[in-house]
Amino acid sequence: MWKRKNQPVDERIEKESNRLAAKMYYLMTVLTVAVLVVKLWYKVPVYVYALELISLVASGIYALVSEWKYGILFLKDKDEELLSIHHKVLSKAMMISFWIIITGELLFIFIANKYMEWVELYFVVWGIPALITTFFSIKNGWIIWGTKKKEQDGKKELKKRTAIGALFFGIIMGFPMLFQDGAFQPEGLLWILGMAAGWGIPFYLIFAGIMKVSEKMADKKAEKKEIEDEE
């Protein structure tokens, strides 16, 4: 959806963001294991902690196979280039884990109604890494539109995706209100629209604000780099 500020720094920014994502992979793994241990302690059914197992196994296998393919598995001494590959692999592993948790969390709502109290832990697993990543992405000016044309196209795409996501959220959260005591309740439609608006509007405003702040940070970094280059 967004592009880097200018082409020459793309590679450097990508390496920095991959390095951060690699650290978030370790953090997400620790949080996932912690949640898994808690669930095992309380002896909940297997399907209640199956998502944690799937996330850990899928991302772990990807990381091991990828590093084996690049010949850096268990390699202690890595130069800058090998470290860059290592971070890139862990960055993708983090995204695999992230999307498994996000998608599985929605399925969990329907499958494990009896254990809904455990859903909040998933917000911790993906929420903390997401907040940290967002903070440093804004601070370092990584999240930007690029040109004016790309900004216009990006905002249109953001509005469309936000509307779809908001409607999906509204349906998920408001669906129980559509049927009460086995009968259809028209008021449930208002709940769905209200939930959608309550999620979609703040999300769009927050994301647009994030982009604006990140743009300013990117401009400051670009100006600083130009001054350093002149010196």
N, C-alpha and C positions, 0 to 999 in steps of 0.2 A: 504493500500500500504506500510506503514511503521510500524515498531514495536518500542516498548520502549527499552531503553538502557539495562535494566536488570529487571527481574521479580519483585524483592522486592520493587521497587519504582513505579510500575505500578499503584497501587491503589492511591498513593499520587498524582502522575501526573494527573491521571484521575480526581481526586477531584479538583485539581487546574485548569485544563482546563475547567471543568464544571462550576466552579465559574466564570471564565472569560467569558464563553459563556452565562451564566445567565445575566451578566452585558451587554453583547452585545445584548441580547434579549430586554432588556429595551431600549437600545439605538436605535435599529432597529425599535422598536414600536414607539418611539418618532419621529423618522425621517419619518416613514410611515404616522403617524397622521399629521405631518407638511405638507407633500406633499398632503395629502388628503384635508386638509384645504385650501391650495393654489388653488387646482383644483376646490373646491366648490366655492371659492371666484370668480373665473373666469367663473363660471357657464358652465363648459364643460359638454358634454353628460355623462350619467351614465357609459357607457362602457369604458370611458377614465379613470375613477377612480375605476372601478369594481375590479381591481387587488389588490388595497390597502384594500378594504373591505374584499375580500376573504382571504388575508393574515392575517389581524387582527383577523377576526372571527375564522379561522381555527386554528391558533396558540393559540389564547385565549381560545377557547373551549378545546383544548388538555390540556393546562396548568391547567385549572379549574377542568376538569374531573379527570386528573391524581392526582392532589393534594387532591381532594376529596376522591379518591380511597385509597390513602396512609394515609388519616386522618389528613392531615396537612393544609387543606384549611382554611385560615383566622386564623391560629394558630400563635399567636404573639411570644410566647416564644418557641424557637426551640433549642434543644441541637445540638451538632456537627453532630450526625448521621442524624437527621431530616433536618438540613441545607444541608447536602450532598445530600439527596433525593430531596430537594427543588431545588438545583442547577442543578441536573441531569434532572429534569422535564423541567426546563426553558431552559436548553441546547438543549433538543430535540425540544422544542417549537421554539427556535431560528432557528434551521435547517429547520423546517417546513416552517417558514416565509421566510427564505433565498431562498429555492428552489422554492417556489411559485413565488417569485419576479423574480428570474432568468428565470424560464420557461415562466412565463407570459410576461416578457419583450420581449422575442423572438416572441411570438404570437402577441404582441402589434404592432410590426413592420409591420406585414401583415394586421392586422385588422384595425388599426387606422392610416392609411397613412396621413390623413389630420391633425393629431395632433402629428406628429413626434417630435416636439420640446419638448414634455413632456417626451420622452424616457430618456433624459439625467438625469432627476431627479431620475430614478431608479438606475443609477450608484452611486448616492449619498447614497441612502437607503441601498444598500448592499455593496457598495465599502468601505465606512468608517469603518463599523464593520469588514469587511474582512481584511483591512489593519492593523487595531489595533490587531486583532487576530493573524495575521501572524507575526507582530512585536514581540509580547510577546511570541509566540510559538518558534520563533528563539532565542530570548533572554534567554528563560528558557530551551532550548534544548529539546523541546518536539517532534520535527519533525525529526526523524532519521530512517535509514534503519534497523539497528540492526546488524546481522551477515553479513559476506561477501557474503554468498550464497543468503541471502534475499536482499542484495543490488543489486546483479546481476539480480535477478528475478524482483526486483522492478523497475530497470532502463528499463528492457525490457517492462514491463507493462506500464511504464510512456511513453516510445516512442510510443507504440501502441495507448494508449489513446490520446496522444498529436496529433498523426497523424489523428485519427478519428475526434477529436475536431477541428483541423485545417481545415480539409476538409469540415466539417459541417459549420464552420465559413466562409470559402471561398465561399461555395455555397450560403449561406444566403446573404452575402454582394455583391457577384459578379453576382448573378442571373439576376438582372435588366439589366446588360450589355450584356446578351445573346440575348436579343430581343430589337431591336430598330426599331421604326416605323412599328411594326408588322412583322419584318423579323429577322431570326436567324443570329446572328453575331458570327462567329468563334472566333473573337478576345476576346469575352466574356470568353472563356475557359482560356485564358491567365490571365484575370482579376481574375478568380476564383483561379487559381494556385498561382498567385501572392499574393492574399489576404490570402490564406491558409499558404503560406510560411512566409509571413510577420507577421502572428500571431503565428504560430506553433513554428518556430525556436526561437524567443525571449522567448516565454513561457517556452520551454524546458530548455534553458540556464539559465533563471532566477530561475526556480524551482530547477534545479540541484545545482545552487549556494546556494539557500536557504537551501537545504539539507546539503550541505557541511559545511556551517557556523553553522547550528544547531547542527551538529555532534560535531564540535569543542566545542561548548558551553556545550553540554551534557558531553563530556569528562572532561571538566574543573569542572563541578559540581560533577561528579563521583569522581574525584581526591580529591576535597575538602571534600566530604563526607567521603572518606576513611581516610583522615587525621584526621577529627573530631572524627571518630569512634576509631582510634588508641589512640587519646588523652583521 
